[in-house]
Amino acid sequence: MKYISTRNQAEIVSFEEAVVKGLAQNKGLFVPQHIPLLPVDFFNNMNTRSNEDIACELLSFFTKESIDAVSLEAIVAQTLSFPTPIVPIKDNIYALELFHGPTQAFKDVGARFMSRCLAHFVKNKKVTILVATSGDTGSAVANGFFEVEGVEVVILFPKGKVSPYQEYQMTSLGKNIQVLEVEGTFDDCQSLVKQAFDDENLNSQRNLSSANSINIARLLPQMLYYFFAYKDLLSTQPKELLFSVPSGNLGNLTAGILAKKMGLPANFLAAMNTNDTFDLYLKSGNYSPKSSVFTYSNAMDVGAPSNFERLEYLYKGQWELMQAEIQSLSVDNVTTVQQMQQVYEQNNYILDPHGAVGMYCLEQKLKEGQTGIFLETAHPKKFEQIVRKAIPSFPNAVVDLGGCQKTTIRKNYEDLRDFLAD
Ligand SMILES: *Cc1c(COP(=O)(O)O)cnc(C)c1O
């Protein structure tokens, strides 16, 4: 499989190049040059096979020219080191829980796969991954690269601007994960990282690389859990499946559509908060990105979803095709909290705000004869303050930063350079 850029069909690269580069020229995104269609037998035989086995077959279509079968097996085993169970919530509605990984959000799946692919490609060279974070990405990347051979990770976060729980998730690891607390803002952190990438001396010394969020290696493994969910439901003889995907940058939705294009018999619903750029696009055919607004489901506060370009590619740039296959709905904060409250009282299940958006939209759109699955993208304790608006008794997370390690630096490039040069 070759990969092409969404902005230039003539830019053709291998999987290895796509992963190592991260971004195509002119800010294009890498996409697979074609989508393999699975035979019907694949689906009929699914429930006799392990998830790892299925994952290797699916991913090898996309990676086999760059990663041998034995290495892929090891990468898959490390990527799927936690379960993604299907949990019944009420009649015909299931939660697909994606929060059983080390940082309790689905981003662990993509971060783990990407980190292992990158480590495979750089082999004996030592690389340093440099990331600026405002909270969540840093912890997923840190955990994704934790104890990966040959890779050092340096994370910069703005002092006092991440939650204690997020800080704990980054600073409690140690080993190959180093954390810098910057006396400045997130923008200062980003600017320091950029200066380091522009510093040729440092670059040749440390082999710097980024853990770009739109790396194709983060997207591909996210298609797997849609197949696993289908497999898990086979024994219940499900009706037509409808997946509701709480969406921000549309990565999870794009991975689901990829699964659909490969033959997975399922329908998709994009569940959004009031950042509704994609909902408006599906309704009108006009794509108008805008600034994001703050909501209770803040990991979905995206006004210009980065994977929109990949979805356009999958639908050949044709709005009619996309809106015929993808449903959408947008929900406000009040409804999100009501949903959490109601599901807790009636079904004894604690939703996180993102899952609440997903489940609410699912209930609105689910038709007679369909089985609904919403993605529960994070553990409620990651968003405990919001959860307490609906469920006041929800406990405070206890965080002990005692054994944690970080280094404080000023927002001067010299401080970062000196730290990295050591
Ligand atoms: C990132 C994130 C989302 C949004 O996913 P996209 O792939 O960006 O659409 C939803 N929920 C949680 C908890 C997230 O961290």
The ligand as an SDF file (V2000), in Angstrom:
LIG
                    3D

 15 15  0  0  0  0  0  0  0  0999 V2000
   -9.9760   13.4640   21.1660 C   0  0  0  0  0  0  0  0  0  0  0  0
  -11.2560   13.1080   21.8370 C   0  0  0  0  0  0  0  0  0  0  0  0
  -12.5020   13.0980   21.1560 C   0  0  0  0  0  0  0  0  0  0  0  0
  -12.6290   13.5370   19.7110 C   0  0  0  0  0  0  0  0  0  0  0  0
  -12.1040   12.5990   18.8230 O   0  0  0  0  0  0  0  0  0  0  0  0
  -11.7140   12.9970   17.3310 P   0  0  0  0  0  0  0  0  0  0  0  0
  -11.0840   11.7840   16.7790 O   0  0  0  0  0  0  0  0  0  0  0  0
  -10.7760   14.1680   17.4350 O   0  0  0  0  0  0  0  0  0  0  0  0
  -12.9740   13.3730   16.6270 O   0  0  0  0  0  0  0  0  0  0  0  0
  -13.6360   12.6760   21.8310 C   0  0  0  0  0  0  0  0  0  0  0  0
  -13.5730   12.3400   23.1340 N   0  0  0  0  0  0  0  0  0  0  0  0
  -12.4180   12.3520   23.8330 C   0  0  0  0  0  0  0  0  0  0  0  0
  -12.4240   11.9840   25.2700 C   0  0  0  0  0  0  0  0  0  0  0  0
  -11.2170   12.7270   23.2140 C   0  0  0  0  0  0  0  0  0  0  0  0
  -10.0810   12.7480   23.9270 O   0  0  0  0  0  0  0  0  0  0  0  0
  1  2  1  0
  2  3  1  0
  2 14  2  0
  3  4  1  0
  3 10  2  0
  4  5  1  0
  5  6  1  0
  6  7  2  0
  6  8  1  0
  6  9  1  0
 10 11  1  0
 11 12  2  0
 12 13  1  0
 12 14  1  0
 14 15  1  0
M  END
$$$$
